[in-house]
Amino acid sequence: MRMGVLVMLSVLVGGCGWHWPSWGGASGIERPAGDPQDPEMIAPSVFLLEVRTISVEVPVGIASGSEKMWSYLDEERSQAVRSATMAQNGVRLGVAPQSVGPDLVNVLQEMTGRTLVVRTELIPPGTPLAITLQKDQDLQKIFVFARDRTLSGQTYPPGDNLLILSISLNEMDYSKLIVTGVPQIRGREKLPLVRDEPGVGPTLVYESKKFTLDACTFQLTLANGEILVVGPGAESRQPYSVGRNFLVHEKDGLECETILVIVPTIRKVQVKTNVLVLPAN
């Protein structure tokens, strides 16, 4: 009787508690187990991104008006690849090496007096990651400075204000990451859309309309495990600025600012192969 072989792949990833990333080796990449002397014993592996984020709320002016936190950060790095006029739009960016992590945590905890809550996502490189900054906003009017210094305004429908991150590996140097971020509004109302689904054909789906603030796209290169901080700048005090609408909100009658800490880490993880023999028809 003929037999068929079904191969199932699953990624083995251990649980992760919070710590500032620290990886061995020059490249900072975790290696899969296996005997290097026996090629047949080396399990296949894939590159994944472990993205840790901390969202910190502080009273308005603490982040945008204080230099204590920003003194640990290199704000010039946001100019390395591509940057919008983020400062004019009320958004501030900074980068720090992972060695600064403990000091940065102490400063953030001094600002809030609370333990920091960490969200961890494990995603393939290049997969968009949506971070919700403001939920269920009403009608919004936002003015944006473009790179040519022109100012334009638009009224957006009610919805959620997001930061969309795309993190890719630099194929010339796998210890480097290219991080692209753009503010986006996801409309509350879902609209009908006909989509051609593979194997199914035309299908009616309902999706939220998305509005991307292209002028506020930023891009920079990070070393593996480096820390990116996104926070409000001085211009977030302007009522219709991007920084105001995305990073400032009211909570229990008090205006608060949001500081976002992002730590992407490359992980080369082992893929377990299960071989299951099934009878062939």
C-alpha positions as CSV (number, residue, x, y, z in Angstrom):
1,M,0.0,0.0,0.0
2,R,1.4,3.4,-0.9
3,M,1.9,5.8,1.8
4,G,1.7,9.6,1.7
5,V,3.8,11.9,3.9
6,L,2.3,15.0,5.4
7,V,4.8,17.5,6.8
8,M,3.5,20.0,9.4
9,L,5.7,23.0,10.4
10,S,5.3,24.9,13.6
11,V,7.4,27.6,15.1
12,L,8.8,27.0,18.6
13,V,8.9,30.2,20.6
14,G,9.3,30.4,24.3
15,G,7.2,32.7,26.5
16,C,8.6,36.1,27.1
17,G,8.4,38.2,30.3
18,W,9.5,41.8,30.3
19,H,13.1,42.7,30.1
20,W,15.2,45.1,28.1
21,P,16.4,42.9,25.2
22,S,19.8,41.4,25.5
23,W,21.1,39.0,22.9
24,G,24.4,37.2,22.7
25,G,26.7,37.3,19.7
26,A,27.8,40.1,17.5
27,S,24.5,40.1,15.5
28,G,22.3,39.8,18.5
29,I,20.3,37.0,16.9
30,E,19.2,33.9,18.9
31,R,20.4,30.7,17.2
32,P,18.4,27.5,17.0
33,A,19.6,24.4,18.8
34,G,21.4,21.7,16.8
35,D,24.7,19.9,16.4
36,P,26.8,22.1,14.0
37,Q,28.9,19.0,13.1
38,D,25.8,17.2,11.7
39,P,23.9,19.1,9.1
40,E,21.0,16.7,9.2
41,M,20.4,17.6,12.9
42,I,20.2,21.4,12.3
43,A,16.5,22.3,12.4
44,P,15.2,24.8,9.8
45,S,14.6,28.3,11.2
46,V,12.9,31.6,10.3
47,F,13.4,35.2,11.3
48,L,10.6,36.8,13.3
49,L,10.3,40.1,15.1
50,E,9.5,40.4,18.7
51,V,8.0,43.9,19.2
52,R,7.6,45.2,22.7
53,T,5.6,48.4,23.3
54,I,4.9,50.4,26.4
55,S,2.3,53.1,26.4
56,V,2.7,55.7,29.2
57,E,0.2,58.4,30.2
58,V,1.4,61.5,32.0
59,P,-0.2,64.9,32.7
60,V,0.1,67.3,29.7
61,G,3.4,69.1,29.6
62,I,5.4,66.4,31.4
63,A,6.6,64.8,28.2
64,S,6.4,67.7,25.8
65,G,7.8,70.3,28.2
66,S,10.5,68.3,30.0
67,E,13.9,67.4,28.7
68,K,14.8,64.8,31.3
69,M,13.5,61.9,29.3
70,W,14.6,63.3,25.9
71,S,18.2,63.8,27.2
72,Y,18.6,60.0,27.0
73,L,17.5,59.9,23.4
74,D,19.1,60.7,20.0
75,E,16.6,62.7,18.1
76,E,18.9,63.2,15.1
77,R,18.5,59.5,14.2
78,S,15.0,60.1,12.8
79,Q,16.8,62.0,9.9
80,A,18.8,58.9,9.0
81,V,16.6,57.6,6.2
82,R,13.4,59.5,5.8
83,S,11.5,61.9,8.1
84,A,8.6,64.2,7.8
85,T,8.3,67.6,9.5
86,M,7.4,65.8,12.7
87,A,8.3,68.6,15.1
88,Q,6.0,71.1,13.2
89,N,3.2,68.5,13.5
90,G,3.7,68.1,17.2
91,V,5.4,64.7,17.3
92,R,8.8,64.0,18.7
93,L,11.0,60.9,18.0
94,G,14.1,59.6,19.7
95,V,16.3,56.5,19.7
96,A,18.4,55.0,22.5
97,P,20.7,51.9,22.8
98,Q,19.4,49.1,24.9
99,S,22.0,49.9,27.6
100,V,20.0,53.0,28.4
101,G,16.8,51.0,28.9
102,P,17.0,50.7,32.7
103,D,17.5,54.5,33.1
104,L,14.7,55.2,30.7
105,V,12.4,52.9,32.7
106,N,13.3,54.7,35.9
107,V,12.5,58.1,34.3
108,L,9.1,56.9,33.0
109,Q,8.2,55.3,36.3
110,E,9.1,58.6,38.1
111,M,6.7,60.4,35.7
112,T,3.8,58.0,36.4
113,G,4.5,56.4,39.8
114,R,3.2,53.1,38.3
115,T,4.6,49.8,37.1
116,L,5.0,49.9,33.3
117,V,2.8,47.5,31.3
118,V,4.4,45.8,28.3
119,R,2.6,44.5,25.3
120,T,4.5,41.9,23.2
121,E,3.8,40.9,19.6
122,L,5.7,38.3,17.6
123,I,5.3,39.0,13.8
124,P,7.0,38.2,10.5
125,P,9.2,41.0,9.2
126,G,7.2,43.6,7.1
127,T,3.9,42.7,8.7
128,P,2.0,45.9,9.5
129,L,1.5,46.4,13.3
130,A,-1.3,48.7,14.4
131,I,-0.9,50.5,17.8
132,T,-4.1,52.2,19.0
133,L,-3.4,55.7,20.4
134,Q,-6.9,57.1,20.6
135,K,-10.1,55.0,20.6
136,D,-13.6,56.0,19.4
137,Q,-12.8,59.7,18.6
138,D,-15.6,62.0,17.4
139,L,-15.4,64.1,14.2
140,Q,-11.8,65.4,13.9
141,K,-10.3,68.4,12.1
142,I,-6.5,68.0,11.7
143,F,-4.0,70.3,10.0
144,V,-0.8,68.8,8.7
145,F,2.5,70.5,7.7
146,A,3.9,68.9,4.5
147,R,7.6,68.6,3.6
148,D,7.4,71.7,1.5
149,R,6.2,73.6,4.6
150,T,2.6,74.0,3.3
151,L,-0.2,73.6,5.7
152,S,-3.4,71.8,4.8
153,G,-6.5,70.8,6.9
154,Q,-9.1,68.1,6.6
155,T,-12.1,66.9,8.6
156,Y,-12.0,63.1,9.4
157,P,-15.0,60.9,10.3
158,P,-15.3,59.4,13.8
159,G,-13.0,56.4,14.5
160,D,-9.7,55.2,16.0
161,N,-6.4,57.0,15.8
162,L,-3.6,54.5,15.1
163,L,0.2,54.4,14.6
164,I,0.9,51.8,11.9
165,L,4.4,50.3,12.1
166,S,6.2,48.3,9.4
167,I,9.5,46.8,10.5
168,S,11.7,45.0,8.0
169,L,15.1,43.4,8.1
170,N,17.9,45.0,6.3
171,E,18.9,42.2,3.9
172,M,22.5,43.5,3.6
173,D,22.8,43.4,7.4
174,Y,20.4,41.2,9.4
175,S,21.3,42.9,12.7
176,K,19.7,46.2,11.4
177,L,16.0,47.0,11.1
178,I,14.2,49.5,9.0
179,V,11.2,51.0,10.9
180,T,8.5,52.9,9.1
181,G,5.6,54.5,11.0
182,V,2.6,56.5,9.8
183,P,-0.4,57.9,11.7
184,Q,-3.7,56.6,10.4
185,I,-7.4,57.0,11.2
186,R,-9.6,54.0,11.0
187,G,-13.2,55.1,10.4
188,R,-15.9,53.8,12.8
189,E,-18.4,53.1,10.0
190,K,-17.9,49.9,8.0
191,L,-18.5,50.1,4.3
192,P,-19.4,47.3,1.8
193,L,-16.6,46.1,-0.5
194,V,-16.6,43.4,-3.1
195,R,-13.4,41.4,-2.9
196,D,-12.3,38.5,-5.1
197,E,-11.3,35.8,-2.6
198,P,-9.1,32.9,-3.8
199,G,-11.1,29.7,-4.2
200,V,-14.3,31.5,-3.4
201,G,-14.8,34.2,-5.9
202,P,-16.4,37.7,-5.5
203,T,-17.3,38.1,-1.8
204,L,-19.1,41.0,-0.1
205,V,-17.1,42.2,3.0
206,Y,-17.5,45.2,5.3
207,E,-14.4,47.1,6.2
208,S,-13.6,50.4,7.9
209,K,-12.3,53.2,5.6
210,K,-8.7,54.2,6.5
211,F,-7.2,57.7,6.2
212,T,-3.4,57.8,6.2
213,L,-1.5,61.0,7.1
214,D,1.2,60.5,4.5
215,A,3.0,63.8,5.3
216,C,3.7,62.4,8.8
217,T,5.4,59.2,7.7
218,F,8.7,58.6,9.4
219,Q,11.4,56.0,8.7
220,L,14.7,55.2,10.4
221,T,17.2,52.4,10.9
222,L,17.6,50.7,14.3
223,A,20.1,48.2,15.5
224,N,18.7,45.0,16.9
225,G,17.2,45.7,20.3
226,E,17.5,49.5,20.1
227,I,14.7,51.6,21.7
228,L,12.4,54.0,19.8
229,V,10.4,56.6,21.7
230,V,7.5,58.5,20.1
231,G,6.0,61.3,22.1
232,P,4.3,64.7,21.9
233,G,6.3,67.8,21.0
234,A,5.8,71.5,21.8
235,E,3.4,71.9,18.8
236,S,1.1,69.3,20.3
237,R,-0.4,72.3,22.2
238,Q,-1.9,73.4,18.9
239,P,-5.6,72.2,19.0
240,Y,-5.6,70.8,15.4
241,S,-2.1,69.4,15.2
242,V,-1.3,65.7,14.6
243,G,0.4,65.5,18.0
244,R,-2.6,66.9,19.8
245,N,-5.1,64.5,18.1
246,F,-3.0,61.4,18.4
247,L,-1.0,61.8,21.6
248,V,-3.1,64.1,23.9
249,H,-6.4,63.1,25.4
250,E,-8.6,63.9,28.4
251,K,-8.9,61.4,31.2
252,D,-11.1,62.0,34.3
253,G,-11.1,65.7,33.5
254,L,-7.3,65.9,33.3
255,E,-5.4,66.4,30.0
256,C,-2.8,63.6,29.5
257,E,0.0,62.9,27.0
258,T,0.9,59.5,25.7
259,I,4.6,58.4,25.4
260,L,5.1,55.3,23.3
261,V,8.2,53.1,23.8
262,I,8.9,50.5,21.0
263,V,11.6,47.8,21.2
264,P,11.9,45.6,18.2
265,T,14.2,42.6,18.4
266,I,15.2,40.1,15.7
267,R,14.7,36.4,16.7
268,K,15.9,33.5,14.6
269,V,13.7,30.8,15.8
270,Q,13.6,27.1,15.3
271,V,10.9,25.5,13.2
272,K,9.8,22.1,14.4
273,T,8.9,19.6,11.7
274,N,6.4,16.9,12.4
275,V,6.3,14.1,9.9
276,L,3.0,12.2,9.8
277,V,2.6,9.1,7.5
278,L,-0.9,8.8,6.1
279,P,-2.4,6.1,3.8
280,A,-2.6,7.2,0.1
281,N,-5.9,7.0,-1.8
